[in-house]
Structures are given as C-alpha cells and as structure tokens.
Amino acid sequence: MGLGDRHQKKDVEAALKRAEAAGLKVTRTGKNHQWGWVLCCPCNRKHTVPCTPQSPGEEARYIDRFTRRHAHCA
Ligand SMILES: [Zn+2]
C-alpha cells in the first residue's frame, strides 16, 4: 500500500496493516464506495472493504477474521 492509500477509519486501517503483516495482499480499488480488497492469493478469496463502514470496529473485526482464516495460506 502506497502513501495516500490509507483507510480514513483508523480501526480499519490498523486491521488492514495486520492483514498485510500476515502476508495477505491489500489492494486499493476506490470504486463505488469500495475502498479496496483484502486478497488471499493462494485460495483466491477476497474480502471487500467499504470506504465508509457503518461500524468501523465491526469492519475491523471482519478483516481480522478473514486474516486469521487465511494467514495459513500465505
Ligand atoms: Zn486463503
């Protein structure tokens, strides 16, 4: 993730950093209220990250769950 690609919600941004640290790929899309994706390349699954989640804390937990589920794949 380059500079300027941070998520505006710090809880979500922190979860995205944890996903990257676990070896998953974070991709910025920036289309249609979609901030981007967290991708697991080995099994080709992705979690879509909204730009403005209703609950940033909840969205961060979804990302963490995806990360835990896929950390073994990387
Ligand atoms: Zn996976």
N, CA, C, O and the ligand as a Tripos MOL2 file, in Angstrom:
@<TRIPOS>MOLECULE
protein
  297   295    75     0     0
PROTEIN
NO_CHARGES

@<TRIPOS>ATOM
      1 N           0.8340   -1.1980    0.0000 N.3       1 MET1
      2 CA          0.0000    0.0000    0.0000 C.3       1 MET1
      3 C           0.8710    1.2500    0.0000 C.2       1 MET1
      4 O           1.7120    1.4130    0.8840 O.2       1 MET1
      5 N           0.6870    2.1190   -0.9570 N.am      2 GLY2
      6 CA          1.4800    3.3320   -1.0090 C.3       2 GLY2
      7 C           0.8950    4.4210   -0.1300 C.2       2 GLY2
      8 O          -0.1780    4.2520    0.4500 O.2       2 GLY2
      9 N           1.5940    5.5260   -0.0350 N.am      3 LEU3
     10 CA          1.0950    6.6530    0.7410 C.3       3 LEU3
     11 C          -0.1710    7.1920    0.0770 C.2       3 LEU3
     12 O          -0.3070    7.1500   -1.1460 O.2       3 LEU3
     13 N          -1.0920    7.6980    0.8930 N.am      4 GLY4
     14 CA         -2.3290    8.2130    0.3470 C.3       4 GLY4
     15 C          -3.3760    7.1310    0.1600 C.2       4 GLY4
     16 O          -4.5110    7.4100   -0.2260 O.2       4 GLY4
     17 N          -2.9910    5.9050    0.4340 N.am      5 ASP5
     18 CA         -3.9350    4.8090    0.2900 C.3       5 ASP5
     19 C          -4.4500    4.3210    1.6310 C.2       5 ASP5
     20 O          -4.9770    3.2140    1.7450 O.2       5 ASP5
     21 N          -4.2950    5.1420    2.6230 N.am      6 ARG6
     22 CA         -4.7710    4.7290    3.9360 C.3       6 ARG6
     23 C          -6.2750    4.8070    4.0300 C.2       6 ARG6
     24 O          -6.9220    5.6390    3.3930 O.2       6 ARG6
     25 N          -6.8110    3.9190    4.8400 N.am      7 HIS7
     26 CA         -8.2450    4.0000    5.1020 C.3       7 HIS7
     27 C          -8.4810    5.0990    6.1140 C.2       7 HIS7
     28 O          -7.7160    5.2590    7.0650 O.2       7 HIS7
     29 N          -9.5500    5.8610    5.9010 N.am      8 GLN8
     30 CA         -9.8090    7.0160    6.7690 C.3       8 GLN8
     31 C         -10.1930    6.6240    8.2000 C.2       8 GLN8
     32 O         -10.0380    7.4150    9.1300 O.2       8 GLN8
     33 N         -10.6950    5.3960    8.3650 N.am      9 LYS9
     34 CA        -11.0420    4.9420    9.7190 C.3       9 LYS9
     35 C          -9.8560    4.2120   10.3140 C.2       9 LYS9
     36 O          -9.3790    3.2250    9.7550 O.2       9 LYS9
     37 N          -9.3750    4.7040   11.4670 N.am     10 LYS10
     38 CA         -8.1190    4.1490   11.9740 C.3      10 LYS10
     39 C          -8.2260    2.6830   12.4180 C.2      10 LYS10
     40 O          -7.2470    1.9410   12.3370 O.2      10 LYS10
     41 N          -9.4020    2.2690   12.8820 N.am     11 ASP11
     42 CA         -9.5800    0.8650   13.2610 C.3      11 ASP11
     43 C          -9.4360   -0.0390   12.0350 C.2      11 ASP11
     44 O          -8.8220   -1.1040   12.0930 O.2      11 ASP11
     45 N         -10.0180    0.4160   10.9320 N.am     12 VAL12
     46 CA         -9.9640   -0.3690    9.6980 C.3      12 VAL12
     47 C          -8.5400   -0.3770    9.1540 C.2      12 VAL12
     48 O          -8.0360   -1.4130    8.7210 O.2      12 VAL12
     49 N          -7.9030    0.7810    9.1810 N.am     13 GLU13
     50 CA         -6.5200    0.8880    8.7120 C.3      13 GLU13
     51 C          -5.6030   -0.0530    9.5050 C.2      13 GLU13
     52 O          -4.7390   -0.7200    8.9340 O.2      13 GLU13
     53 N          -5.8020   -0.0950   10.8170 N.am     14 ALA14
     54 CA         -4.9840   -0.9800   11.6640 C.3      14 ALA14
     55 C          -5.1990   -2.4450   11.2880 C.2      14 ALA14
     56 O          -4.2480   -3.2270   11.2520 O.2      14 ALA14
     57 N          -6.4520   -2.8150   11.0090 N.am     15 ALA15
     58 CA         -6.7520   -4.1990   10.6230 C.3      15 ALA15
     59 C          -6.1350   -4.5170    9.2600 C.2      15 ALA15
     60 O          -5.6750   -5.6370    9.0360 O.2      15 ALA15
     61 N          -6.1220   -3.5430    8.3530 N.am     16 LEU16
     62 CA         -5.5100   -3.7510    7.0400 C.3      16 LEU16
     63 C          -4.0070   -3.9740    7.1840 C.2      16 LEU16
     64 O          -3.4140   -4.7880    6.4760 O.2      16 LEU16
     65 N          -3.4040   -3.2330    8.1140 N.am     17 LYS17
     66 CA         -1.9640   -3.4020    8.3810 C.3      17 LYS17
     67 C          -1.6860   -4.8050    8.9160 C.2      17 LYS17
     68 O          -0.6940   -5.4330    8.5440 O.2      17 LYS17
     69 N          -2.5650   -5.2910    9.7910 N.am     18 ARG18
     70 CA         -2.3920   -6.6430   10.3390 C.3      18 ARG18
     71 C          -2.5260   -7.6830    9.2280 C.2      18 ARG18
     72 O          -1.8080   -8.6830    9.2140 O.2      18 ARG18
     73 N          -3.4480   -7.4410    8.3000 N.am     19 ALA19
     74 CA         -3.6300   -8.3660    7.1750 C.3      19 ALA19
     75 C          -2.3560   -8.4220    6.3300 C.2      19 ALA19
     76 O          -1.9110   -9.4990    5.9330 O.2      19 ALA19
     77 N          -1.7810   -7.2620    6.0640 N.am     20 GLU20
     78 CA         -0.5450   -7.2080    5.2710 C.3      20 GLU20
     79 C           0.5940   -7.9080    5.9960 C.2      20 GLU20
     80 O           1.3890   -8.6300    5.3940 O.2      20 GLU20
     81 N           0.6540   -7.6770    7.3120 N.am     21 ALA21
     82 CA          1.7190   -8.2880    8.1080 C.3      21 ALA21
     83 C           1.5970   -9.8130    8.1040 C.2      21 ALA21
     84 O           2.5920  -10.5230    8.2430 O.2      21 ALA21
     85 N           0.3660  -10.3090    7.9420 N.am     22 ALA22
     86 CA          0.1290  -11.7560    7.9190 C.3      22 ALA22
     87 C           0.3860  -12.3500    6.5390 C.2      22 ALA22
     88 O           0.2770  -13.5620    6.3530 O.2      22 ALA22
     89 N           0.7290  -11.4890    5.5600 N.am     23 GLY23
     90 CA          1.0790  -11.9880    4.2420 C.3      23 GLY23
     91 C          -0.0290  -11.8850    3.2090 C.2      23 GLY23
     92 O           0.1200  -12.3580    2.0820 O.2      23 GLY23
     93 N          -1.1470  -11.2650    3.5940 N.am     24 LEU24
     94 CA         -2.2410  -11.0860    2.6300 C.3      24 LEU24
     95 C          -1.9790   -9.8040    1.8410 C.2      24 LEU24
     96 O          -1.1820   -8.9520    2.2330 O.2      24 LEU24
     97 N          -2.6790   -9.7060    0.7190 N.am     25 LYS25
     98 CA         -2.4770   -8.5640   -0.1580 C.3      25 LYS25
     99 C          -3.6260   -7.5770    0.0160 C.2      25 LYS25
    100 O          -4.7940   -7.9610   -0.0370 O.2      25 LYS25
    101 N          -3.2920   -6.3050    0.2250 N.am     26 VAL26
    102 CA         -4.3210   -5.2750    0.3440 C.3      26 VAL26
    103 C          -4.2840   -4.4400   -0.9350 C.2      26 VAL26
    104 O          -3.2570   -3.8500   -1.2720 O.2      26 VAL26
    105 N          -5.4110   -4.3970   -1.6400 N.am     27 THR27
    106 CA         -5.4790   -3.7000   -2.9180 C.3      27 THR27
    107 C          -6.5000   -2.5810   -2.8640 C.2      27 THR27
    108 O          -7.6320   -2.7840   -2.4250 O.2      27 THR27
    109 N          -6.1030   -1.4120   -3.3050 N.am     28 ARG28
    110 CA         -6.9720   -0.2490   -3.3270 C.3      28 ARG28
    111 C          -7.7510   -0.2590   -4.6290 C.2      28 ARG28
    112 O          -7.1650   -0.3490   -5.7080 O.2      28 ARG28
    113 N          -9.0800   -0.1660   -4.5310 N.am     29 THR29
    114 CA         -9.8660   -0.0710   -5.7600 C.3      29 THR29
    115 C         -10.4570    1.3270   -5.9180 C.2      29 THR29
    116 O         -10.3580    1.9330   -6.9850 O.2      29 THR29
    117 N         -11.0800    1.8400   -4.8390 N.am     30 GLY30
    118 CA        -11.6110    3.1930   -4.8810 C.3      30 GLY30
    119 C         -12.7590    3.4000   -5.8430 C.2      30 GLY30
    120 O         -12.8890    4.4720   -6.4350 O.2      30 GLY30
    121 N         -13.5920    2.3900   -6.0070 N.am     31 LYS31
    122 CA        -14.7440    2.4940   -6.9090 C.3      31 LYS31
    123 C         -16.0300    2.2260   -6.1580 C.2      31 LYS31
    124 O         -16.0880    1.3320   -5.3130 O.2      31 LYS31
    125 N         -17.0620    2.9990   -6.4620 N.am     32 ASN32
    126 CA        -18.4010    2.7130   -5.9330 C.3      32 ASN32
    127 C         -18.4300    2.4660   -4.4220 C.2      32 ASN32
    128 O         -18.9450    1.4440   -3.9670 O.2      32 ASN32
    129 N         -17.8910    3.3790   -3.6670 N.am     33 HIS33
    130 CA        -17.8970    3.2720   -2.2080 C.3      33 HIS33
    131 C         -17.0960    2.0870   -1.6980 C.2      33 HIS33
    132 O         -17.1800    1.7150   -0.5270 O.2      33 HIS33
    133 N         -16.3240    1.5050   -2.5920 N.am     34 GLN34
    134 CA        -15.4940    0.3820   -2.1930 C.3      34 GLN34
    135 C         -14.0910    0.9420   -1.9590 C.2      34 GLN34
    136 O         -13.5090    1.5740   -2.8410 O.2      34 GLN34
    137 N         -13.5640    0.7050   -0.7770 N.am     35 TRP35
    138 CA        -12.1970    1.1950   -0.5440 C.3      35 TRP35
    139 C         -11.1890    0.2900   -1.2420 C.2      35 TRP35
    140 O         -10.2500    0.7480   -1.8930 O.2      35 TRP35
    141 N         -11.4180   -0.9900   -1.0840 N.am     36 GLY36
    142 CA        -10.4830   -1.9340   -1.6970 C.3      36 GLY36
    143 C         -10.7800   -3.3530   -1.2600 C.2      36 GLY36
    144 O         -11.8690   -3.6660   -0.7800 O.2      36 GLY36
    145 N          -9.7820   -4.2040   -1.4380 N.am     37 TRP37
    146 CA         -9.9460   -5.6050   -1.0970 C.3      37 TRP37
    147 C          -8.7820   -6.0920   -0.2560 C.2      37 TRP37
    148 O          -7.6650   -5.5820   -0.3430 O.2      37 TRP37
    149 N          -9.0740   -7.0910    0.5590 N.am     38 VAL38
    150 CA         -8.0170   -7.8830    1.1770 C.3      38 VAL38
    151 C          -8.0430   -9.2100    0.4210 C.2      38 VAL38
    152 O          -9.0640   -9.8970    0.3980 O.2      38 VAL38
    153 N          -6.9320   -9.5620   -0.1870 N.am     39 LEU39
    154 CA         -6.8720  -10.7360   -1.0490 C.3      39 LEU39
    155 C          -6.0160  -11.8410   -0.4580 C.2      39 LEU39
    156 O          -4.9580  -11.6010    0.1240 O.2      39 LEU39
    157 N          -6.5120  -13.0660   -0.6270 N.am     40 CYS40
    158 CA         -5.6890  -14.2280   -0.3120 C.3      40 CYS40
    159 C          -5.3610  -14.8720   -1.6510 C.2      40 CYS40
    160 O          -6.2180  -15.5010   -2.2710 O.2      40 CYS40
    161 N          -4.1320  -14.7140   -2.0880 N.am     41 CYS41
    162 CA         -3.7580  -15.2130   -3.4210 C.3      41 CYS41
    163 C          -3.8320  -16.7320   -3.5320 C.2      41 CYS41
    164 O          -4.3910  -17.2370   -4.5050 O.2      41 CYS41
    165 N          -3.2800  -17.4900   -2.5580 N.am     42 PRO42
    166 CA         -3.2960  -18.9520   -2.7240 C.3      42 PRO42
    167 C          -4.7020  -19.5160   -2.9260 C.2      42 PRO42
    168 O          -4.8720  -20.4140   -3.7510 O.2      42 PRO42
    169 N          -5.7030  -19.0340   -2.2160 N.am     43 CYS43
    170 CA         -7.0310  -19.6220   -2.4070 C.3      43 CYS43
    171 C          -7.9760  -18.6780   -3.1400 C.2      43 CYS43
    172 O          -9.1560  -18.9880   -3.3050 O.2      43 CYS43
    173 N          -7.4660  -17.5240   -3.5840 N.am     44 ASN44
    174 CA         -8.2300  -16.6490   -4.4540 C.3      44 ASN44
    175 C          -9.5330  -16.1340   -3.8380 C.2      44 ASN44
    176 O         -10.5250  -15.9490   -4.5430 O.2      44 ASN44
    177 N          -9.5300  -15.9050   -2.5250 N.am     45 ARG45
    178 CA        -10.6960  -15.3240   -1.8670 C.3      45 ARG45
    179 C         -10.4000  -13.8650   -1.6240 C.2      45 ARG45
    180 O          -9.2400  -13.4620   -1.5330 O.2      45 ARG45
    181 N         -11.4600  -13.0670   -1.5200 N.am     46 LYS46
    182 CA        -11.2360  -11.6740   -1.1770 C.3      46 LYS46
    183 C         -12.3240  -11.1470   -0.2670 C.2      46 LYS46
    184 O         -13.4780  -11.5730   -0.3180 O.2      46 LYS46
    185 N         -11.9220  -10.2140    0.5570 N.am     47 HIS47
    186 CA        -12.8580   -9.5230    1.4290 C.3      47 HIS47
    187 C         -12.9270   -8.0890    0.9440 C.2      47 HIS47
    188 O         -11.8980   -7.4250    0.8170 O.2      47 HIS47
    189 N         -14.1370   -7.6020    0.6720 N.am     48 THR48
    190 CA        -14.3130   -6.2370    0.1790 C.3      48 THR48
    191 C         -14.3980   -5.2680    1.3470 C.2      48 THR48
    192 O         -15.1480   -5.4910    2.2970 O.2      48 THR48
    193 N         -13.6270   -4.1950    1.2700 N.am     49 VAL49
    194 CA        -13.5950   -3.1880    2.3320 C.3      49 VAL49
    195 C         -14.3320   -1.9360    1.8580 C.2      49 VAL49
    196 O         -13.9330   -1.3280    0.8650 O.2      49 VAL49
    197 N         -15.3980   -1.5420    2.5530 N.am     50 PRO50
    198 CA        -16.1230   -0.3240    2.1650 C.3      50 PRO50
    199 C         -15.3700    0.9380    2.5810 C.2      50 PRO50
    200 O         -14.5870    0.9150    3.5300 O.2      50 PRO50
    201 N         -15.6120    2.0400    1.8640 N.am     51 CYS51
    202 CA        -14.9730    3.3250    2.2070 C.3      51 CYS51
    203 C         -15.4980    3.8450    3.5360 C.2      51 CYS51
    204 O         -14.7410    4.3430    4.3690 O.2      51 CYS51
    205 N         -16.8010    3.7210    3.7170 N.am     52 THR52
    206 CA        -17.4240    4.2510    4.9190 C.3      52 THR52
    207 C         -18.2680    3.1690    5.5810 C.2      52 THR52
    208 O         -19.4900    3.1370    5.4360 O.2      52 THR52
    209 N         -17.5830    2.2700    6.3220 N.am     53 PRO53
    210 CA        -18.3310    1.2120    7.0070 C.3      53 PRO53
    211 C         -19.2700    1.8010    8.0520 C.2      53 PRO53
    212 O         -18.9470    2.8040    8.6880 O.2      53 PRO53
    213 N         -20.4350    1.1760    8.2270 N.am     54 GLN54
    214 CA        -21.3970    1.6600    9.2310 C.3      54 GLN54
    215 C         -20.7610    1.6190   10.6080 C.2      54 GLN54
    216 O         -20.9410    2.5280   11.4190 O.2      54 GLN54
    217 N         -20.0180    0.5550   10.8610 N.am     55 SER55
    218 CA        -19.3000    0.4500   12.1210 C.3      55 SER55
    219 C         -17.8520    0.0630   11.8420 C.2      55 SER55
    220 O         -17.5720   -1.0840   11.4940 O.2      55 SER55
    221 N         -16.9270    1.0210   11.9920 N.am     56 PRO56
    222 CA        -15.5130    0.7330   11.7180 C.3      56 PRO56
    223 C         -14.9650   -0.3940   12.5870 C.2      56 PRO56
    224 O         -14.1420   -1.1900   12.1340 O.2      56 PRO56
    225 N         -15.4250   -0.4610   13.8400 N.am     57 GLY57
    226 CA        -14.9570   -1.5090   14.7470 C.3      57 GLY57
    227 C         -15.3580   -2.8840   14.2450 C.2      57 GLY57
    228 O         -14.5800   -3.8370   14.2810 O.2      57 GLY57
    229 N         -16.6010   -2.9590   13.7730 N.am     58 GLU58
    230 CA        -17.1300   -4.2140   13.2360 C.3      58 GLU58
    231 C         -16.3800   -4.5980   11.9610 C.2      58 GLU58
    232 O         -16.0050   -5.7570   11.7850 O.2      58 GLU58
    233 N         -16.1670   -3.6420   11.0880 N.am     59 GLU59
    234 CA        -15.4530   -3.9040    9.8360 C.3      59 GLU59
    235 C         -14.0320   -4.3900   10.1360 C.2      59 GLU59
    236 O         -13.5300   -5.3000    9.4780 O.2      59 GLU59
    237 N         -13.3930   -3.7780   11.1310 N.am     60 ALA60
    238 CA        -12.0460   -4.2030   11.5220 C.3      60 ALA60
    239 C         -12.0640   -5.6630   11.9850 C.2      60 ALA60
    240 O         -11.1380   -6.4230   11.7020 O.2      60 ALA60
    241 N         -13.1260   -6.0470   12.7000 N.am     61 ARG61
    242 CA        -13.2250   -7.4380   13.1520 C.3      61 ARG61
    243 C         -13.4240   -8.3950   11.9790 C.2      61 ARG61
    244 O         -12.8850   -9.5020   11.9790 O.2      61 ARG61
    245 N         -14.1990   -7.9690   10.9780 N.am     62 TYR62
    246 CA        -14.3800   -8.8080    9.7840 C.3      62 TYR62
    247 C         -13.0310   -9.0290    9.1030 C.2      62 TYR62
    248 O         -12.7010  -10.1420    8.6940 O.2      62 TYR62
    249 N         -12.2620   -7.9540    8.9900 N.am     63 ILE63
    250 CA        -10.9540   -8.0500    8.3370 C.3      63 ILE63
    251 C         -10.0390   -8.9780    9.1350 C.2      63 ILE63
    252 O          -9.3460   -9.8230    8.5670 O.2      63 ILE63
    253 N         -10.0440   -8.8120   10.4610 N.am     64 ASP64
    254 CA         -9.2040   -9.6730   11.3070 C.3      64 ASP64
    255 C          -9.5950  -11.1450   11.1680 C.2      64 ASP64
    256 O          -8.7360  -12.0270   11.1690 O.2      64 ASP64
    257 N         -10.8980  -11.3980   11.0470 N.am     65 ARG65
    258 CA        -11.3630  -12.7740   10.9080 C.3      65 ARG65
    259 C         -10.8820  -13.3630    9.5790 C.2      65 ARG65
    260 O         -10.4330  -14.5070    9.5180 O.2      65 ARG65
    261 N         -10.9830  -12.5650    8.5270 N.am     66 PHE66
    262 CA        -10.5050  -13.0030    7.2190 C.3      66 PHE66
    263 C          -9.0010  -13.2810    7.2930 C.2      66 PHE66
    264 O          -8.5150  -14.2750    6.7530 O.2      66 PHE66
    265 N          -8.2780  -12.3950    7.9650 N.am     67 THR67
    266 CA         -6.8200  -12.5500    8.1120 C.3      67 THR67
    267 C          -6.4860  -13.8420    8.8420 C.2      67 THR67
    268 O          -5.6150  -14.5950    8.4070 O.2      67 THR67
    269 N          -7.1780  -14.1030    9.9540 N.am     68 ARG68
    270 CA         -6.9110  -15.3340   10.7160 C.3      68 ARG68
    271 C          -7.1860  -16.5710    9.8820 C.2      68 ARG68
    272 O          -6.4430  -17.5510    9.9280 O.2      68 ARG68
    273 N          -8.2780  -16.5080    9.1130 N.am     69 ARG69
    274 CA         -8.6860  -17.6340    8.3020 C.3      69 ARG69
    275 C          -7.7000  -17.9240    7.1800 C.2      69 ARG69
    276 O          -7.5620  -19.0670    6.7440 O.2      69 ARG69
    277 N          -7.0190  -16.8880    6.7190 N.am     70 HIS70
    278 CA         -6.1780  -17.0560    5.5380 C.3      70 HIS70
    279 C          -4.6850  -16.8850    5.7870 C.2      70 HIS70
    280 O          -3.8880  -17.0420    4.8620 O.2      70 HIS70
    281 N          -4.2980  -16.5720    6.9920 N.am     71 ALA71
    282 CA         -2.8770  -16.3870    7.2820 C.3      71 ALA71
    283 C          -2.0820  -17.6520    6.9500 C.2      71 ALA71
    284 O          -0.9290  -17.5670    6.5280 O.2      71 ALA71
    285 N          -2.6980  -18.8280    7.1420 N.am     72 HIS72
    286 CA         -2.0080  -20.0880    6.8940 C.3      72 HIS72
    287 C          -1.7440  -20.2940    5.4010 C.2      72 HIS72
    288 O          -0.8390  -21.0370    5.0210 O.2      72 HIS72
    289 N          -2.5360  -19.6370    4.5660 N.am     73 CYS73
    290 CA         -2.4190  -19.8530    3.1170 C.3      73 CYS73
    291 C          -1.1610  -19.1810    2.5630 C.2      73 CYS73
    292 O          -0.5340  -19.6910    1.6340 O.2      73 CYS73
    293 N          -0.7980  -18.0300    3.1420 N.am     74 ALA74
    294 CA          0.2930  -17.2190    2.5810 C.3      74 ALA74
    295 C           1.6660  -17.8870    2.7690 C.2      74 ALA74
    296 O           2.6840  -17.3340    2.3530 O.2      74 ALA74
    297 ZN         -6.6470  -18.3360    1.8080 Zn       75 ZN75
@<TRIPOS>BOND
     1     1     2 1
     2     2     3 1
     3     3     4 2
     4     3     5 am
     5     5     6 1
     6     6     7 1
     7     7     8 2
     8     7     9 am
     9     9    10 1
    10    10    11 1
    11    11    12 2
    12    11    13 am
    13    13    14 1
    14    14    15 1
    15    15    16 2
    16    15    17 am
    17    17    18 1
    18    18    19 1
    19    19    20 2
    20    19    21 am
    21    21    22 1
    22    22    23 1
    23    23    24 2
    24    23    25 am
    25    25    26 1
    26    26    27 1
    27    27    28 2
    28    27    29 am
    29    29    30 1
    30    30    31 1
    31    31    32 2
    32    31    33 am
    33    33    34 1
    34    34    35 1
    35    35    36 2
    36    35    37 am
    37    37    38 1
    38    38    39 1
    39    39    40 2
    40    39    41 am
    41    41    42 1
    42    42    43 1
    43    43    44 2
    44    43    45 am
    45    45    46 1
    46    46    47 1
    47    47    48 2
    48    47    49 am
    49    49    50 1
    50    50    51 1
    51    51    52 2
    52    51    53 am
    53    53    54 1
    54    54    55 1
    55    55    56 2
    56    55    57 am
    57    57    58 1
    58    58    59 1
    59    59    60 2
    60    59    61 am
    61    61    62 1
    62    62    63 1
    63    63    64 2
    64    63    65 am
    65    65    66 1
    66    66    67 1
    67    67    68 2
    68    67    69 am
    69    69    70 1
    70    70    71 1
    71    71    72 2
    72    71    73 am
    73    73    74 1
    74    74    75 1
    75    75    76 2
    76    75    77 am
    77    77    78 1
    78    78    79 1
    79    79    80 2
    80    79    81 am
    81    81    82 1
    82    82    83 1
    83    83    84 2
    84    83    85 am
    85    85    86 1
    86    86    87 1
    87    87    88 2
    88    87    89 am
    89    89    90 1
    90    90    91 1
    91    91    92 2
    92    91    93 am
    93    93    94 1
    94    94    95 1
    95    95    96 2
    96    95    97 am
    97    97    98 1
    98    98    99 1
    99    99   100 2
   100    99   101 am
   101   101   102 1
   102   102   103 1
   103   103   104 2
   104   103   105 am
   105   105   106 1
   106   106   107 1
   107   107   108 2
   108   107   109 am
   109   109   110 1
   110   110   111 1
   111   111   112 2
   112   111   113 am
   113   113   114 1
   114   114   115 1
   115   115   116 2
   116   115   117 am
   117   117   118 1
   118   118   119 1
   119   119   120 2
   120   119   121 am
   121   121   122 1
   122   122   123 1
   123   123   124 2
   124   123   125 am
   125   125   126 1
   126   126   127 1
   127   127   128 2
   128   127   129 am
   129   129   130 1
   130   130   131 1
   131   131   132 2
   132   131   133 am
   133   133   134 1
   134   134   135 1
   135   135   136 2
   136   135   137 am
   137   137   138 1
   138   138   139 1
   139   139   140 2
   140   139   141 am
   141   141   142 1
   142   142   143 1
   143   143   144 2
   144   143   145 am
   145   145   146 1
   146   146   147 1
   147   147   148 2
   148   147   149 am
   149   149   150 1
   150   150   151 1
   151   151   152 2
   152   151   153 am
   153   153   154 1
   154   154   155 1
   155   155   156 2
   156   155   157 am
   157   157   158 1
   158   158   159 1
   159   159   160 2
   160   159   161 am
   161   161   162 1
   162   162   163 1
   163   163   164 2
   164   163   165 am
   165   165   166 1
   166   166   167 1
   167   167   168 2
   168   167   169 am
   169   169   170 1
   170   170   171 1
   171   171   172 2
   172   171   173 am
   173   173   174 1
   174   174   175 1
   175   175   176 2
   176   175   177 am
   177   177   178 1
   178   178   179 1
   179   179   180 2
   180   179   181 am
   181   181   182 1
   182   182   183 1
   183   183   184 2
   184   183   185 am
   185   185   186 1
   186   186   187 1
   187   187   188 2
   188   187   189 am
   189   189   190 1
   190   190   191 1
   191   191   192 2
   192   191   193 am
   193   193   194 1
   194   194   195 1
   195   195   196 2
   196   195   197 am
   197   197   198 1
   198   198   199 1
   199   199   200 2
   200   199   201 am
   201   201   202 1
   202   202   203 1
   203   203   204 2
   204   203   205 am
   205   205   206 1
   206   206   207 1
   207   207   208 2
   208   207   209 am
   209   209   210 1
   210   210   211 1
   211   211   212 2
   212   211   213 am
   213   213   214 1
   214   214   215 1
   215   215   216 2
   216   215   217 am
   217   217   218 1
   218   218   219 1
   219   219   220 2
   220   219   221 am
   221   221   222 1
   222   222   223 1
   223   223   224 2
   224   223   225 am
   225   225   226 1
   226   226   227 1
   227   227   228 2
   228   227   229 am
   229   229   230 1
   230   230   231 1
   231   231   232 2
   232   231   233 am
   233   233   234 1
   234   234   235 1
   235   235   236 2
   236   235   237 am
   237   237   238 1
   238   238   239 1
   239   239   240 2
   240   239   241 am
   241   241   242 1
   242   242   243 1
   243   243   244 2
   244   243   245 am
   245   245   246 1
   246   246   247 1
   247   247   248 2
   248   247   249 am
   249   249   250 1
   250   250   251 1
   251   251   252 2
   252   251   253 am
   253   253   254 1
   254   254   255 1
   255   255   256 2
   256   255   257 am
   257   257   258 1
   258   258   259 1
   259   259   260 2
   260   259   261 am
   261   261   262 1
   262   262   263 1
   263   263   264 2
   264   263   265 am
   265   265   266 1
   266   266   267 1
   267   267   268 2
   268   267   269 am
   269   269   270 1
   270   270   271 1
   271   271   272 2
   272   271   273 am
   273   273   274 1
   274   274   275 1
   275   275   276 2
   276   275   277 am
   277   277   278 1
   278   278   279 1
   279   279   280 2
   280   279   281 am
   281   281   282 1
   282   282   283 1
   283   283   284 2
   284   283   285 am
   285   285   286 1
   286   286   287 1
   287   287   288 2
   288   287   289 am
   289   289   290 1
   290   290   291 1
   291   291   292 2
   292   291   293 am
   293   293   294 1
   294   294   295 1
   295   295   296 2
@<TRIPOS>SUBSTRUCTURE
     1 MET1         2 RESIDUE 1 A MET
     2 GLY2         6 RESIDUE 1 A GLY
     3 LEU3        10 RESIDUE 1 A LEU
     4 GLY4        14 RESIDUE 1 A GLY
     5 ASP5        18 RESIDUE 1 A ASP
     6 ARG6        22 RESIDUE 1 A ARG
     7 HIS7        26 RESIDUE 1 A HIS
     8 GLN8        30 RESIDUE 1 A GLN
     9 LYS9        34 RESIDUE 1 A LYS
    10 LYS10       38 RESIDUE 1 A LYS
    11 ASP11       42 RESIDUE 1 A ASP
    12 VAL12       46 RESIDUE 1 A VAL
    13 GLU13       50 RESIDUE 1 A GLU
    14 ALA14       54 RESIDUE 1 A ALA
    15 ALA15       58 RESIDUE 1 A ALA
    16 LEU16       62 RESIDUE 1 A LEU
    17 LYS17       66 RESIDUE 1 A LYS
    18 ARG18       70 RESIDUE 1 A ARG
    19 ALA19       74 RESIDUE 1 A ALA
    20 GLU20       78 RESIDUE 1 A GLU
    21 ALA21       82 RESIDUE 1 A ALA
    22 ALA22       86 RESIDUE 1 A ALA
    23 GLY23       90 RESIDUE 1 A GLY
    24 LEU24       94 RESIDUE 1 A LEU
    25 LYS25       98 RESIDUE 1 A LYS
    26 VAL26      102 RESIDUE 1 A VAL
    27 THR27      106 RESIDUE 1 A THR
    28 ARG28      110 RESIDUE 1 A ARG
    29 THR29      114 RESIDUE 1 A THR
    30 GLY30      118 RESIDUE 1 A GLY
    31 LYS31      122 RESIDUE 1 A LYS
    32 ASN32      126 RESIDUE 1 A ASN
    33 HIS33      130 RESIDUE 1 A HIS
    34 GLN34      134 RESIDUE 1 A GLN
    35 TRP35      138 RESIDUE 1 A TRP
    36 GLY36      142 RESIDUE 1 A GLY
    37 TRP37      146 RESIDUE 1 A TRP
    38 VAL38      150 RESIDUE 1 A VAL
    39 LEU39      154 RESIDUE 1 A LEU
    40 CYS40      158 RESIDUE 1 A CYS
    41 CYS41      162 RESIDUE 1 A CYS
    42 PRO42      166 RESIDUE 1 A PRO
    43 CYS43      170 RESIDUE 1 A CYS
    44 ASN44      174 RESIDUE 1 A ASN
    45 ARG45      178 RESIDUE 1 A ARG
    46 LYS46      182 RESIDUE 1 A LYS
    47 HIS47      186 RESIDUE 1 A HIS
    48 THR48      190 RESIDUE 1 A THR
    49 VAL49      194 RESIDUE 1 A VAL
    50 PRO50      198 RESIDUE 1 A PRO
    51 CYS51      202 RESIDUE 1 A CYS
    52 THR52      206 RESIDUE 1 A THR
    53 PRO53      210 RESIDUE 1 A PRO
    54 GLN54      214 RESIDUE 1 A GLN
    55 SER55      218 RESIDUE 1 A SER
    56 PRO56      222 RESIDUE 1 A PRO
    57 GLY57      226 RESIDUE 1 A GLY
    58 GLU58      230 RESIDUE 1 A GLU
    59 GLU59      234 RESIDUE 1 A GLU
    60 ALA60      238 RESIDUE 1 A ALA
    61 ARG61      242 RESIDUE 1 A ARG
    62 TYR62      246 RESIDUE 1 A TYR
    63 ILE63      250 RESIDUE 1 A ILE
    64 ASP64      254 RESIDUE 1 A ASP
    65 ARG65      258 RESIDUE 1 A ARG
    66 PHE66      262 RESIDUE 1 A PHE
    67 THR67      266 RESIDUE 1 A THR
    68 ARG68      270 RESIDUE 1 A ARG
    69 ARG69      274 RESIDUE 1 A ARG
    70 HIS70      278 RESIDUE 1 A HIS
    71 ALA71      282 RESIDUE 1 A ALA
    72 HIS72      286 RESIDUE 1 A HIS
    73 CYS73      290 RESIDUE 1 A CYS
    74 ALA74      294 RESIDUE 1 A ALA
    75 ZN75       297 GROUP 0 **** ****
